[in-house]
């Protein structure tokens, strides 16, 4: 017999926890490493997903201010992440295809992207200023959220917001599956991430099914993320195909990168179809009807 009352996970403590953890990771005296940058960006994505879940309970000013803060922090950190990601991908490709890279050993763009410089012992003045800006943005958001009432959140409204995320993600899935454009695939990934992070609050309703869905979405978005990293690398190389190309080796490298992209996408579409196929509703995916939460 189904229980007649199920309590969702508390939202405000979780959101405050994401922000507190972010502040703890960013030390003004240290150069943030790749792991720190990654972790803070994930925490900002989770925070944005929470704000979308709360959209039915907050005024427009509060939503815009906090969502904008988390987005700005993520945008700043993105530029710090890209160079290390490009370097890792190129080094992996070089190990797999040394002959291609031997022909490209004088390519300035590849040489620049693949070259690793030793990290400074401490942040430069410019980096310190940026870290201070990031910490200030997050701290002010933390202060405002502390005094924002988030009690007695109507679970039916929360479910409607979750359903909005699901249906929007389904639309982005169909768009990307039909167009196969990198921009559309990237949008699908972002919306799938929102849905994934919001699902966590609904675990108590049906733990086994929700956890299983979270696992599938996490794997799906990881593969979409790797696809996007490869696409960003192609853009950084400023590659444009020409039939009279003067660099067959570069053409071959791009084909190899696109084959890697195909490999990651091949792990996405079947799983995505099962979750977001046309005509499916959230209730079909979660396997329960919420009567009282």
Secondary structure, 3 states (H helix, E strand, C coil): CCCCCCCCCCHHHHHHHHHHHHHHHCCCCCCCCHHHHHHHHHHHHHHHHHHHHCCCCCCHHHHHHHHHHHHHHHHHHHHHHHHHHHHHHHHHHHHHCHHHHHHCCCCHHHHHHHCCCCCCCCCCHHHHHHHHHHHHHHHHHHHHHHCCCCCCCCHHHHHHHHHHHHHHHHHHHHHHHHHCCHHHHHHHHHHHHHHHHHHHHHHHHCHHHHHHHHHHHHHHHHHHHHHHHHHHHHHHCCCCCCCCCCCHHHHHHHHHHHHHHHHHHHCCHHHHHHHHCCCCCHHHHHCCCCCCC
